[in-house]
């Protein structure tokens, strides 16, 4: 069976697939903790591992 037949049969039997989430949010940016500045934003590395 190919995906089109599966899709048609599921639609006929009123079945809905479980959709997987692509990512899980692991960062909570709505917090009361301090926000530290990015001290390395203006630094240009001179080579690898620098």
C-alpha positions, 0 to 999 in steps of 0.5 A: 500500500502506498501513502495515498491509499492509507490516507484515503482509508483513514479519511473514510474511517474518520481516523486522525493521525497523531502529529508529532511536534517538531521540537520541544521548547526547552527555554523559558524566556519569561522569567525573573532572573537576570539577563546577562549581556553577550560579551563576545558579540564584537569579537572576531576569532582569529582561528579555530578554537580561539 
